[in-house]
């Protein structure tokens, strides 16, 4: 990882002032120690695990606000850990760290249930920005005016219980999938630009060449259109996405 110039005070926000807890899962002792020191200096409470199995043991007794997880680890690797957490219904926000730069590897991380990824080597500033973004998504309300059930056609979403249904079938959504669908449903019929969705869901100036949004829309379509159900999430070419019944 690399560091960049600028005063450390620029990063101190209302998010880490409340002593949010970050679980670091990294098998390399040097990297683990560096992340521990950086995060503590930034104001976070830090929990450490050397692999996925140790992380599961930590999660039995602790409730961190976010996990930073390396992909390649002995025993239970980062992607297997993500899949295990999601299968048991754990919505802990996960930022995966990967030395792989191929799009397919990044998509694999998202597909496993990670909320975001960061390629090594990375700038410390970017790591902090992505952590803050994920924590904001769980700490602050977005532009949702109420907690009533949102619906279009036979698709319903309850922000309070964080459950979504297509007809009588409950949708098994990851945290990010739920957040994207909630945002689109709240603005039902309106076209949300890709930039606006990235700002509201990822919370920072996301790389405009990233395929993350397209990947999640693909997941949502697959789940909402199961058994031949009509499409409700539509692409508006060169603009963004909208939810509407046609």
PyMOL commands that set and color helices and strands:
alter all, ss='L'
color gray80, all
select helices_A, chain A and resi 8-11+16-18+29-42+52-61+78-87+103-111+124-139+175-186+194-201+212-224+226-228
alter helices_A, ss='H'
color red, helices_A
select strands_A, chain A and resi 21-25+45-49+66-70+93-98+116-119+149-152+155-158+163-166+169-171+192-193+233-236+240-243
alter strands_A, ss='S'
color yellow, strands_A
deselect
rebuild
show_as cartoon
